[in-house]
Amino acid sequence: MHIRSAEITANAEAALLLDATFQVDLGDTLEDALQRGVTLHFVTEFELLYERWYFLNLWNKTISAFEQRYRLSYSALTRHYRLATGGLTLTFETLSEALALMGRVRGQQIAMRDQLEPSQVYTAQIRLRLDTAQLPKPFQISSIGSKTWNLSSDWYRWTVKP
């Protein structure tokens, strides 16, 4: 799993919007577990920070942060994949369609322009990861130290100047 693109843009109402795209590949082990009825929980995490270099980055100021949680499951009866986020549940015929939607963040408002100082430089970071704490207990034990169960993109960082 890795990030393809991420950017922050401003709209007419002076809101800062996040657009990001991830390339998500579950691998054989996770895909097999999904086919056998294990629900996979994913989290997209985002932070917009003002880094304070004079405190050795120990007390960075968080301007904005959000998490988007997804629940991916497979129904053997209907042979469809279900992707749920919040109160919304969508059904897909193929796994690739569900993963493509889960890997897209479009127009997520992260802050208002007046929250940022125009003379400062900010750091934005985003990642998508499998939430292993939501797995059934036997799989949580299996996930310790296993690359196949610890699916996560690296933090993708970039600078933002309003």
C-alpha positions, 0 to 999 in steps of 0.5 A, spaced: 500 500 500 502 506 498 500 513 496 499 516 489 498 523 490 496 528 495 494 535 495 491 541 499 487 546 495 483 552 497 475 553 494 471 559 493 469 559 501 476 560 503 476 552 506 482 548 505 480 541 502 484 535 501 485 530 495 489 524 496 489 517 492 492 511 495 494 504 491 491 499 495 493 491 495 491 487 500 495 481 498 493 474 498 493 473 506 488 478 507 484 477 501 483 470 503 481 472 510 476 477 507 473 471 502 472 467 509 468 472 512 473 476 516 471 484 516 477 488 515 478 495 518 482 501 515 483 508 517 485 514 513 489 519 518 491 526 516 494 531 520 496 538 518 502 541 523 506 547 524 513 544 526 516 548 532 524 547 530 526 550 536 523 545 541 526 539 537 519 538 534 517 535 541 511 540 541 509 541 534 502 545 534 496 541 530 492 545 526 488 540 523 487 532 524 482 527 522 481 520 521 476 516 516 474 509 518 472 504 513 469 497 514 471 492 508 467 485 508 465 480 503 458 476 503 459 469 500 451 469 499 451 475 495 458 474 492 459 482 493 464 486 497 461 491 502 465 498 504 462 502 510 464 508 513 460 512 518 452 510 516 454 509 509 454 502 506 456 501 499 456 494 495 461 492 490 461 486 485 469 486 485 474 487 490 478 492 486 472 497 486 471 497 493 479 498 494 479 504 489 473 507 493 477 506 499 483 509 497 480 516 495 479 522 499 476 527 495 474 534 497 475 533 505 475 540 508 481 540 513 481 547 515 479 554 513 484 559 510 484 564 516 487 559 521 493 559 517 498 564 517 500 566 510 508 567 512 508 560 515 510 553 512 506 547 515 507 540 514 501 535 512 502 528 513 497 522 511 497 515 511 492 509 510 493 503 515 489 496 517 487 497 524 489 490 527 486 492 533 479 491 530 481 484 528 478 478 531 483 476 537 486 470 534 488 474 528 491 480 532 496 475 535 498 472 528 499 480 526 504 481 531 510 481 527 507 479 521 508 483 514 502 480 511 497 482 517 500 489 518 498 493 512 500 500 512 502 506 507 508 510 510 506 517 512 506 521 506 509 528 508 509 535 504 509 542 506 504 547 505 504 554 504 498 558 504 
